[in-house]
Amino acid sequence: MTRPSILTLMGLVLVSPANAQRKTEADTGSSIPIPLRARLPDRPGLSAADRGRIAMAEFARCTVDRREAGVVRMLNLPAEKVLPGSFAGLADDECLASGQMKFRPMLLRGALFVELYRRRNAAMMRQVAWRMPVVRFDANAPVDPASETPAVEMGLLAFAECVAKRDPVNAKAIVVGPTVSKAQDAAFAAITPNLGPCLFADQKITLGKIYLEGALGEVLYRGSAASADTAPQGGK
C-alpha cells in the first residue's frame, strides 16, 4: 500500500492519499449545483506551508457556502465568546474532494473570517447590502481566566488590531489576497515593520502567515478603528 503524504503546518495536517481519485461535483449524480469542494493544491513550487494555507482557504470558502446557518450562529457571538465548540458541525469531509484535513479550530476561525471579509468587500464594491451578522471586536472584553484558549485568541486579535491600525492599507491587502499570491506576499513584506511596535517590551512572537492572515481577517470583518472600510452594514 502506498503511504499517504502528510503536510504539517502549526496545527494543520493535510493527508492526501496517493491513490485517491479526485472527485468533482458532477460525481454526486445530481444535476443540482453544489459548492465547489476544496482540493489539495498541487501547483509546482509550493511549500508545505503555502499548500496548507491554500487548502484552508478553499475549505473555508466551501464551509461558508455549505454551512451558512452554523456560520451565522458563530458570527452572532462576540470574539471573546467564540470557543472551539463554536465550530461543532461546521467542519466535515463534505468540503474536501479527497483526502483528510486535521486542524485546530483557530485555523478554521481565521480562514472563515478571511473568506467573509473578502465577500463583504466584494459586495461593497458592487454596492450590494451585506446581510451577515457583524459583532464588533472589543479588545478590552473580559475573558474567562480559567480558559486558556480565549485568552490566547483575544491576545492575537488585539495584536492584529494594533497592526491594522498602524498599516490599514497592507492589512486589508493581506486579507483581500488571494491567499499565497504575489500581491499578498508583497503586503506581508510591507507590513512587517509594524509588527514589532505592537508587541510589549521584550516580548517575542513566532507567528505563521496563516495565523496573522486569519486574525487580520477577523478584526477587519468585525470592524474597529483599524478597519480601512466604512462602518460595516449589519453591525451591532
VOGU-3710 file (C-alpha; in Angstrom, 3 decimals, decimal comma):
1> mtrpsiltlm> 0,000/0,000/0,000  1,257/3,460/-0,869  1,898/5,601/2,185  -0,006/8,896/2,298  1,978/12,110/2,172  1,454/14,345/5,206  1,903/18,097/5,459  2,019/19,722/8,870  1,734/23,470/9,491  1,324/24,681/13,049
11> glvlvspana> -1,709/22,532/13,797  -2,807/21,950/10,206  -2,391/18,465/8,768  -3,335/17,535/5,226  -3,463/13,864/4,341  -3,513/13,221/0,629  -3,628/9,526/-0,314  -1,575/8,946/-3,425  -4,180/6,562/-4,835  -7,212/8,740/-4,055
21> qrkteadtgs> -9,383/9,626/-7,019  -10,225/13,293/-7,194  -13,984/13,766/-7,085  -15,797/16,514/-8,902  -19,211/17,975/-8,238  -20,532/16,027/-11,267  -19,700/12,760/-9,484  -22,507/13,281/-6,994  -25,030/12,002/-9,543  -27,199/15,072/-9,157
31> sipiplrarl> -27,906/17,908/-11,550  -28,305/20,332/-8,631  -25,281/22,658/-8,393  -23,314/22,255/-5,186  -20,491/24,394/-3,752  -17,068/23,501/-5,058  -15,171/21,280/-2,675  -11,659/22,127/-1,550  -8,799/20,458/-3,426  -5,357/19,842/-2,018
41> pdrpglsaad> -3,196/22,157/-4,172  -0,618/20,505/-6,402  0,833/23,577/-8,082  4,579/23,098/-8,637  6,902/25,056/-6,400  4,530/25,456/-3,452  5,966/24,967/0,006  4,200/22,752/2,528  3,113/25,868/4,420  1,656/27,505/1,316
51> rgriamaefa> -0,182/24,344/0,326  -1,714/24,264/3,781  -2,791/27,899/3,594  -4,435/27,463/0,189  -6,239/24,297/1,269  -7,509/26,011/4,425  -8,792/28,999/2,429  -10,602/26,710/-0,009  -12,082/24,693/2,839  -13,386/27,871/4,482
61> rctvdrreag> -14,946/29,045/1,205  -16,816/25,769/0,881  -17,851/25,846/4,552  -19,407/29,293/4,208  -21,421/28,045/1,228  -22,491/24,724/2,748  -22,929/25,610/6,411  -24,383/29,122/6,326  -26,651/28,625/9,349  -23,734/27,465/11,501
71> vvrmlnlpae> -21,556/30,306/10,259  -24,287/32,808/11,160  -24,503/31,368/14,691  -20,763/31,834/15,078  -20,925/35,381/13,694  -23,546/36,335/16,266  -21,005/35,726/19,032  -18,588/38,409/20,243  -14,949/37,475/19,695  -14,348/36,511/23,332
81> kvlpgsfagl> -17,282/34,074/23,241  -16,128/32,181/20,139  -14,836/28,920/21,596  -13,549/25,752/19,914  -17,000/24,230/20,374  -18,495/27,055/18,310  -17,291/25,242/15,202  -19,015/21,961/16,005  -20,828/20,767/12,911  -19,133/23,277/10,632
91> addeclasgq> -16,157/21,214/9,512  -16,798/17,924/7,752  -15,493/15,941/4,810  -18,225/17,277/2,515  -15,927/20,206/1,821  -12,995/18,047/0,739  -12,839/16,482/-2,699  -10,402/13,847/-1,424  -8,024/13,151/1,443  -8,374/14,419/5,004
101> mkfrpmllrg> -7,712/17,619/6,901  -6,945/17,931/10,584  -6,599/21,406/12,016  -7,011/23,467/15,143  -10,322/25,339/15,407  -8,331/28,608/15,468  -7,236/27,999/11,877  -10,782/27,462/10,642  -11,914/30,520/12,605  -9,374/32,741/10,905
111> alfvelyrrr> -9,976/31,296/7,449  -13,732/31,791/7,778  -13,340/35,453/8,705  -10,923/35,993/5,821  -13,451/34,479/3,410  -16,298/36,515/4,886  -14,307/39,751/4,701  -13,494/39,069/1,050  -17,150/38,507/0,281  -18,241/41,627/2,138
121> naammrqvaw> -15,571/43,658/0,395  -16,760/42,364/-2,982  -20,367/43,163/-2,051  -19,401/46,710/-1,110  -17,656/47,157/-4,453  -20,839/46,016/-6,203  -22,886/48,248/-3,873  -24,797/45,227/-2,589  -26,007/45,212/1,029  -24,232/42,751/3,321
131> rmpvvrfdan> -26,715/40,574/5,218  -24,478/38,512/7,518  -24,121/39,446/11,212  -21,270/41,674/12,366  -20,387/41,930/16,069  -17,648/44,480/16,650  -14,347/43,488/18,211  -13,615/44,772/21,713  -10,032/44,157/22,771  -10,957/45,034/26,360
141> apvdpasetp> -13,732/42,469/26,685  -13,197/40,210/29,718  -12,353/36,573/29,129  -12,613/33,595/31,430  -9,221/33,407/33,189  -9,688/29,664/33,662  -9,861/29,093/29,910  -6,556/29,458/28,082  -7,866/29,339/24,513  -9,987/32,553/24,532
151> avemgllafa> -7,163/34,484/26,220  -4,648/33,400/23,586  -7,009/34,142/20,704  -8,052/37,525/22,102  -4,380/38,407/22,539  -3,747/37,510/18,910  -6,719/39,594/17,782  -5,576/42,575/19,855  -2,146/42,273/18,260  -3,733/42,122/14,791
161> ecvakrdpvn> -5,898/45,147/15,569  -2,795/47,121/16,529  -1,021/46,088/13,326  -4,044/47,015/11,226  -4,297/50,407/12,885  -0,677/51,119/12,050  -0,975/49,950/8,440  -4,607/49,602/7,324  -3,733/49,509/3,628  -1,463/46,486/3,801
171> akaivvgptv> -3,635/44,805/6,443  -6,529/44,937/4,005  -4,309/43,797/1,131  -3,260/40,715/3,121  -6,856/39,746/3,800  -8,196/40,511/0,334  -5,423/38,306/-1,010  -5,745/35,990/-2,800  -4,027/33,663/-0,363  -0,460/32,813/-1,448
181> skaqdaafaa> -0,367/35,394/-4,238  2,331/37,881/-5,199  0,097/40,719/-4,044  -0,409/39,139/-0,629  3,287/38,305/-0,241  4,129/41,935/-1,018  1,649/43,122/1,615  3,121/40,742/4,202  6,588/42,122/3,477  5,375/45,720/3,652
191> itpnlgpclf> 3,554/45,267/6,959  6,469/43,570/8,737  7,939/46,803/10,223  4,623/47,367/12,003  4,653/44,059/13,866  7,346/44,875/16,434  5,745/48,080/17,757  2,574/46,094/18,545  4,403/43,821/20,982  5,065/44,537/24,639
201> adqkitlgki> 8,613/45,375/25,649  10,893/42,318/25,492  8,043/40,257/24,011  8,851/37,920/21,144  6,390/36,054/18,963  6,687/33,468/16,206  3,612/33,778/14,042  2,901/31,947/10,807  1,258/33,803/7,946  -1,864/31,665/8,286
211> ylegalgevl> -2,435/32,984/11,818  -1,767/36,639/11,025  -3,956/36,483/7,911  -6,804/34,972/9,924  -6,517/37,399/12,820  -6,432/40,395/10,498  -9,448/38,973/8,688  -11,437/38,798/11,898  -10,638/42,281/13,205  -11,298/43,835/9,800
221> yrgsaasadt> -14,539/41,916/9,336  -15,786/42,716/12,814  -14,907/46,341/12,433  -12,917/48,694/14,633  -10,930/51,872/14,294  -8,381/49,689/12,473  -10,630/48,946/9,524  -9,865/50,628/6,229  -13,533/50,292/5,300  -16,560/52,318/6,236
231> apqggk> -18,709/51,028/9,096  -19,881/47,514/8,188  -23,530/47,007/7,361  -25,405/44,786/9,747  -23,092/45,656/12,640  -24,051/45,671/16,264
//
